[in-house]
Amino acid sequence: MLTCKEATRMMSEAQDRPLSVGERLQLQMHLAMCRGCRNFRVQMDFLRTACRRYLGRRGSEENDSRIP
Amino acid sequence: MSENTLIDDDFVAAVRRDMLKFAQLQLRDAALAEDAVQEALLAALAGGRSFAGRSALKTWVFSILRNKIVDLIRAQGRTTNVSALGDDDAALDASFDALFKTNAHWRPENRPFGWGDPEESLREERFWAVFEICLNHLPERTARVFMMREFLELETDEVCRELGITISHCNVILHRARHGLRRCLETSWFAPGEKPC
């Protein structure tokens, strides 16, 4: 079973490479039980959105379907 | 000459200001940033391309600037030893470890809480001021790796190659940067009025 610390590393790496099936499964199981890490994951996505938005490039080169 | 109507002085001044901010954050060298912005602007305006609108023009100018910054970072990367761990990096790692109990699960008081509707924050001018302060607080080499990945949008393996570090070291640095930025935003922007759940 993953610890929170291991889960955060995995969630950071998920921003940089596709996780393996095994890693995804481990992470899913951890997230199902851990609200803190679920929040952490949302926040990692938020950081990326903020960085992309920082340059004022919204909608110019990417089609971000999460933004209505 | 339809594109000339897009490029009035106010527009150039505003774009230039944004570019300079961006270049300084990336390069952390005012003179170098100034040069890169000047060159990028000249190259863009001399290109003689026509644009569908100002945002297309701005995107184009920034893509030129990004390329210039990537070149400069590549040149700098060979002269700085990015793999050396600075004191500020060690401090950031210690602040990360401190979030967890000995069993490597969150201490209840440090458990990440919900940030509400983040889109709302992105619309606020003050948020971007905090965001910049938090970026500037990152240790220099950590910030450089993070920005190459997130602002210049280089793939991780290219970042590693340019800086001569291993993928796993790169992952450690990116994780450190994300932790630093996340904690800074959490304490400086999202904390007031919020309660950990």
Chai-1 contact restraints between the chains, C-beta under 6 A:
chainA,res_idxA,chainB,res_idxB,connection_type,confidence,min_distance_angstrom,max_distance_angstrom,comment,restraint_id
A,T3,B,A104,contact,1.0,0.0,6.0,A-B,restraint_1
A,T3,B,H105,contact,1.0,0.0,6.0,A-B,restraint_2
A,C4,B,H105,contact,1.0,0.0,6.0,A-B,restraint_3
A,C4,B,W106,contact,1.0,0.0,6.0,A-B,restraint_4
A,K5,B,F100,contact,1.0,0.0,6.0,A-B,restraint_5
A,K5,B,A104,contact,1.0,0.0,6.0,A-B,restraint_6
A,R9,B,H175,contact,1.0,0.0,6.0,A-B,restraint_7
A,S12,B,H175,contact,1.0,0.0,6.0,A-B,restraint_8
A,S12,B,R178,contact,1.0,0.0,6.0,A-B,restraint_9
A,E13,B,N171,contact,1.0,0.0,6.0,A-B,restraint_10
A,D16,B,T156,contact,1.0,0.0,6.0,A-B,restraint_11
A,G36,B,W106,contact,1.0,0.0,6.0,A-B,restraint_12
A,G36,B,R111,contact,1.0,0.0,6.0,A-B,restraint_13
A,G36,B,P112,contact,1.0,0.0,6.0,A-B,restraint_14
A,N39,B,P112,contact,1.0,0.0,6.0,A-B,restraint_15
A,N39,B,G114,contact,1.0,0.0,6.0,A-B,restraint_16
A,F40,B,P112,contact,1.0,0.0,6.0,A-B,restraint_17
A,Q43,B,R182,contact,1.0,0.0,6.0,A-B,restraint_18
A,F46,B,P118,contact,1.0,0.0,6.0,A-B,restraint_19
A,L47,B,L181,contact,1.0,0.0,6.0,A-B,restraint_20
A,C51,B,E150,contact,1.0,0.0,6.0,A-B,restraint_21
A,R53,B,L122,contact,1.0,0.0,6.0,A-B,restraint_22
A,L55,B,F62,contact,1.0,0.0,6.0,A-B,restraint_23
A,S60,B,T59,contact,1.0,0.0,6.0,A-B,restraint_24
